Amino acid sequence: MTFVIHPAATPALPIAGSDARFPVRRIYCVGRNYAAHAREMGKDPDREPPFFFSKPGDTVVGDGITLPFPSQTQNLHYEAELVVAIGTGGSEINADAALSHVWGYACGNDLTRRDLQAEAKAMGRPWDLAKGFDQSAPIGLLHPATDIGHPDTGSILLLQNGEERQRGDLSDMIWSVPEIIAFLSTYVTLAPGDLIMTGTPAGVGPIAPGDTVRVEIDGLSPLTTRFGS
Ligand code: MN
């Protein structure tokens, strides 16, 4: 095959304990997936089906990176999230079988230009440029499920310049990882290399130039991102 221009490089994530890398295809994100407070009992009768948006695959950046402060925003927000990496594709995947499609897990930060998102919501416009801008998906070292299993409990938190801003538990997710995979795979065919960002706990807020933001999830390598001016 001869291309008329150089094809883009394949975006990829480093893997814990290996020199090999995980090639990234698409990044799907789940909207609002943590109740503001732990549900006190049983199932939430008000829960609606999950909704999804996406970021281009080449928005991934790794751990320990200093990012230029994004353009066109006065209100850049952090969102600490568990990232699921798909190793085996499929459509209409049953929740019972969904975890067998997961290759591994990582810490992620769903960077959001909140002002652009608010404007898009108000005007009924798409979220693409509020969510899918350059380098909008910092993601940490990917841990194979063969090493760590499938975490469905444990703390998820975000520190901004060392101060805790977000704290939740993976068990607070309204839709579990198997349920998310089952829903999402009715809309699109998932493929190896797809990532799913599974939503953020309460406590999101603005990032200022010069800030250091760190995402920590029990059992995973933390993700640190610095912001330049
Ligand atoms: Mn998010």
Boltz pocket constraint, residues with backbone or C-beta under 6 A from the ligand:
constraints:
  - pocket:
      binder: B
      contacts: [[A, 29], [A, 30], [A, 31], [A, 79], [A, 81], [A, 110], [A, 197], [A, 199], [A, 200]]
      max_distance: 6.0
